[in-house]
């Protein structure tokens, strides 16, 4: 809950804002990010991101990540996005996003939605989901340090004022969900440090590993989190030993 200060004449008063106002404002920002993603006209779904969902569909259909079973026209359109390895074609770019969205593609497949004719639409829909998650997670991270309105402003600027809006909203890029998992990693890491909660830290490490799988450039984040958690674990074990406990009891 937060308060609003109102001056009536010379007498300052304090009015408590409704509880629903805080979640409503950040949800409006998140919905605005999704709306921009869904209605943008500068689409790049036929760029490097093309093939991400085909790899997911191929995995679900039992072809693993091979794209050989698709028609020649599809393979010719993929061009350099498909790399021949041992006589088979595979998606050239990182497969983390393909693995992550495979359950969504599986549900759509069960409903009769194929990826070849609907690739661009599904890409945009998933990019909108990522946009909402980025706004909410960046708000949650900021909220650990500053107030509600400042956090809303930071979350809005973080998405609308960066390449998330200008590029991330145009297709399902690897950095879309790479950013989602990076922010989730940082949020859980901060919570674990503030609350001294080990389980939050373990989840943070797992999310950092997934961020690396989605976008290999995020290896620096993964290594940083692992080193930080390792140092804290070592200090924790040493402290317990000083108090007569062994490492197995930690």
C-alpha positions, 0 to 999 in steps of 0.5 A, spaced: 500 500 500 502 507 498 499 513 500 498 520 497 499 527 500 493 532 499 494 539 501 487 542 503 488 549 505 494 550 510 492 543 513 496 537 510 492 530 510 494 523 508 489 519 503 491 512 503 490 509 495 486 503 494 490 497 494 488 495 487 491 502 484 498 499 484 497 492 480 493 496 476 498 501 473 503 496 472 498 491 469 497 497 464 504 498 462 505 491 461 498 491 457 501 497 453 507 493 451 503 487 449 499 491 445 505 495 441 508 488 440 501 485 437 500 491 433 506 493 430 507 493 423 515 493 422 515 485 422 521 481 422 519 474 423 522 472 416 529 474 419 533 470 424 527 468 428 524 464 422 525 457 424 525 457 431 518 455 431 519 450 426 525 447 430 520 446 436 515 443 431 520 438 429 522 436 436 515 435 438 513 430 431 519 426 433 524 429 428 528 432 434 531 438 431 532 436 424 528 440 419 529 435 413 522 433 413 519 440 411 517 441 404 523 443 399 520 450 399 520 451 406 527 449 406 529 454 401 526 459 404 530 458 411 536 459 407 542 460 411 538 459 418 538 452 416 545 448 417 547 442 414 550 437 419 552 430 417 547 430 411 541 433 415 538 440 416 538 443 423 536 450 425 542 454 425 541 459 431 541 457 439 535 452 440 533 455 447 527 458 445 525 452 441 526 448 447 522 453 451 516 454 447 515 447 445 509 446 450 506 451 446 507 449 439 505 442 442 498 445 444 497 449 438 499 442 434 493 438 438 488 444 436 490 443 428 495 449 428 501 448 424 507 452 424 509 453 417 503 457 415 502 460 422 509 462 424 509 469 424 503 470 428 505 465 433 512 468 433 508 475 435 504 472 440 510 469 444 513 476 443 508 479 446 508 474 452 515 476 453 514 483 453 509 482 459 514 478 462 519 483 461 515 489 464 513 485 470 519 482 472 523 489 471 518 492 475 519 487 481 526 488 481 526 495 481 520 494 487 526 491 491 529 498 492 525 503 490 517 505 491 511 503 486 511 509 482 519 510 480 518 502 479 513 503 474 517 509 471 523 504 470 519 498 468 516 502 462 522 506 460 526 499 460 521 496 455 519 502 451 525 506 451 530 500 449 531 495 443 525 491 446 520 495 443 524 497 437 526 490 435 524 485 440 517 486 439 518 485 431 519 477 432 521 472 437 528 473 438 532 469 442 534 475 447 526 476 448 526 470 453 533 471 454 531 477 458 525 474 461 530 469 464 535 474 466 531 478 470 528 472 473 535 470 475 536 477 478 530 478 482 531 471 485 538 473 487 536 479 490 530 476 494 535 471 496 540 476 498 535 480 502 532 474 505 538 470 506 534 464 503 538 459 500 532 456 496 531 462 492 538 462 490 538 455 488 532 457 483 536 463 481 542 459 479 537 454 475 534 460 471 541 463 470 543 456 466 536 457 462 538 464 460 545 461 457 541 456 454 536 461 450 542 466 449 549 463 449 552 471 450 548 470 457 554 466 459 557 471 463 551 472 467 551 465 469 558 465 471 557 471 475 551 468 479 555 461 480 561 465 483 557 469 487 553 463 490 559 459 491 562 464 495 556 465 499 556 458 500 563 457 502 562 463 507 556 459 510 560 452 510 566 456 514 561 459 519 557 453 520 564 449 522 566 455 526 560 453 530 561 446 531 557 444 524 560 440 518 558 441 511 553 436 511 549 439 515 548 445 511 
